[in-house]
Amino acid sequence: AYAPVDLNHPALLAQGGFKPTEGNPQFHQQMVYAVAMKTIGHFEKALGRAALWAPRYATIDGKRTSRFVRRLRIYPHALREANAYYSPDKCALLFGYFRASESSVGDLPGGLVFNCLSHDVVAHETTHALLDGLHPRYKVSSSLDMLAFHEAFADIVALFQHFTIPSVLNAAIR
């Protein structure tokens, strides 16, 4: 566990944030925050309102109650596995990390791979949290295709958001 980074600290702001470095856990925090906020911003612009998170439910003295959730929590180093997911119970995004295989071509063989550094993974998981806020029972299978629809929707949001980066869009057009 790493202490949260204060992205508004004057010294950090003066240098324009952390330099993109795979080995810097503070950059990982900055990265997931930036991508999640960009995804949230796109949703809010499309909806014309602020995004809300799904309430937390609990049974207290035999009564089911709900609590307002003020913010989505993001844990860039939550899992020691090749996975990432949105947890409705924690109202949190949990990202894993894992060691690449020794025969890995795309990554440093045997090096650590952080899911929180994948723009697409962060946008995808943030979309799940946003959908949960739009309809808290979104994971309940009302039809055979419901879960597939939500996975596909999160994939499409990540894909489209990827093309909001001008250099990526220019490269794709070329």
C-alpha distance (Angstrom), angle and dihedral (degrees) to the residues before:
residue distance angle dihedral
A1 . . .
Y2 3.76 . .
A3 3.78 128.0 .
P4 3.82 112.2 -103.5
V5 3.79 115.5 -97.6
D6 3.80 119.6 -121.1
L7 3.80 100.0 -135.6
N8 3.82 89.4 -172.6
H9 3.81 94.5 58.8
P10 3.84 107.3 128.8
A11 3.83 93.9 -130.3
L12 3.80 91.4 52.5
L13 3.80 92.5 45.3
A14 3.82 91.0 49.6
Q15 3.81 91.3 58.6
G16 3.82 93.8 43.9
G17 3.81 95.7 -109.1
F18 3.77 129.1 -65.5
K19 3.78 118.9 -32.3
P20 3.81 113.0 -110.4
T21 3.80 102.5 -92.7
E22 3.80 125.9 155.7
G23 3.80 91.4 -150.9
N24 3.81 96.6 53.7
P25 3.84 112.8 89.9
Q26 3.81 90.2 -165.4
F27 3.81 89.5 58.9
H28 3.82 88.0 51.4
Q29 3.81 89.0 57.6
Q30 3.80 91.2 48.0
M31 3.80 91.4 48.3
V32 3.81 97.3 51.4
Y33 3.80 90.9 44.4
A34 3.80 92.7 51.4
V35 3.81 95.1 47.3
A36 3.81 93.6 43.0
M37 3.82 91.5 49.7
K38 3.80 91.0 47.9
T39 3.81 90.0 52.2
I40 3.81 91.9 46.6
G41 3.81 90.0 47.9
H42 3.81 91.6 54.1
F43 3.81 91.0 50.0
E44 3.80 92.8 48.0
K45 3.79 91.6 49.2
A46 3.81 91.3 50.1
L47 3.82 93.4 44.8
G48 3.81 94.6 43.0
R49 3.80 90.3 -134.1
A50 3.78 143.1 68.3
A51 3.79 117.2 -73.7
L52 3.78 114.6 -114.9
W53 3.79 126.8 -155.3
A54 3.78 121.7 -128.6
P55 3.81 112.5 -95.3
R56 3.79 120.8 -109.3
Y57 3.77 115.5 -115.2
A58 3.78 126.2 -149.0
T59 3.78 137.6 165.5
I60 3.80 110.5 -123.8
D61 3.82 119.6 178.4
G62 3.79 89.1 -13.9
K63 3.81 93.8 -53.8
R64 3.77 123.5 111.9
T65 3.80 108.6 -130.1
S66 3.77 134.7 175.8
R67 3.79 130.4 -141.0
F68 3.78 127.1 -154.2
V69 3.82 112.3 -113.4
R70 3.78 111.2 -143.2
R71 3.79 100.5 -169.3
L72 3.76 144.0 9.2
R73 3.80 112.9 -113.0
I74 3.78 119.7 -138.7
Y75 3.80 124.4 -158.9
P76 3.83 111.6 -173.2
H77 3.84 94.0 -174.9
A78 3.81 102.8 33.7
L79 3.80 101.5 124.5
R80 3.78 135.7 41.4
E81 3.79 91.9 -145.8
A82 3.80 141.7 78.6
N83 3.79 94.2 -91.8
A84 3.79 144.3 94.5
Y85 3.77 129.2 -171.7
Y86 3.79 147.8 161.2
S87 3.81 113.9 -110.6
P88 3.83 111.6 -152.8
D89 3.82 90.4 -169.0
K90 3.80 92.4 57.2
C91 3.82 95.3 29.7
A92 3.77 85.1 -132.8
L93 3.78 143.5 124.7
L94 3.80 111.3 -128.3
F95 3.79 119.5 -163.3
G96 3.77 126.8 -168.5
Y97 3.75 135.9 -151.5
F98 3.78 130.7 -155.3
R99 3.77 143.6 175.0
A100 3.81 115.2 -95.3
S101 3.77 116.0 -126.3
E102 3.77 118.6 -96.6
S103 3.81 89.3 -114.1
S104 3.82 93.5 51.4
V105 3.79 113.4 136.5
G106 3.83 101.3 -176.2
D107 3.80 96.0 45.8
L108 3.75 134.1 41.7
P109 3.84 102.1 -79.5
G110 3.79 107.3 -106.2
G111 3.81 91.4 2.5
L112 3.79 126.2 128.6
V113 3.80 119.0 -90.9
F114 3.81 116.7 -156.6
N115 3.81 117.2 -156.8
C116 3.82 88.9 -160.3
L117 3.81 88.7 69.8
S118 3.80 92.8 61.7
H119 3.80 109.8 96.5
D120 3.80 89.9 -159.0
V121 3.82 95.0 50.7
V122 3.82 92.6 49.0
A123 3.82 92.8 47.8
H124 3.82 90.8 46.2
E125 3.81 94.9 51.8
T126 3.82 92.6 42.4
T127 3.80 87.9 54.4
H128 3.81 89.8 56.2
A129 3.82 89.4 54.4
L130 3.81 91.2 47.9
L131 3.81 92.1 49.5
D132 3.79 89.2 50.1
G133 3.80 88.8 55.1
L134 3.80 91.6 49.1
H135 3.79 92.8 49.4
P136 3.82 115.2 6.6
R137 3.80 94.0 -158.7
Y138 3.78 94.2 52.4
K139 3.79 92.7 125.6
V140 3.79 93.1 56.7
S141 3.78 106.8 105.3
S142 3.80 103.9 -123.5
S143 3.80 88.2 166.0
L144 3.79 138.1 7.9
D145 3.80 91.6 -96.7
M146 3.82 100.0 45.3
L147 3.80 98.5 98.2
A148 3.80 91.4 41.8
F149 3.81 89.7 51.8
H150 3.80 91.8 54.4
E151 3.81 92.8 47.5
A152 3.80 90.7 48.6
F153 3.81 92.1 46.6
A154 3.83 91.3 51.9
D155 3.82 89.6 48.1
I156 3.82 92.2 50.6
V157 3.81 92.6 48.4
A158 3.82 89.5 52.0
L159 3.80 91.1 47.9
F160 3.81 95.1 47.8
Q161 3.79 92.2 44.4
H162 3.79 89.1 52.5
F163 3.80 87.8 62.0
T164 3.82 92.8 54.9
I165 3.81 86.2 77.8
P166 3.84 103.8 92.2
S167 3.82 96.5 -145.3
V168 3.82 91.5 50.7
L169 3.80 91.4 47.7
N170 3.83 92.2 48.3
A171 3.81 91.2 49.4
A172 3.81 91.5 49.9
I173 3.81 92.0 49.2
R174 3.81 91.7 48.1
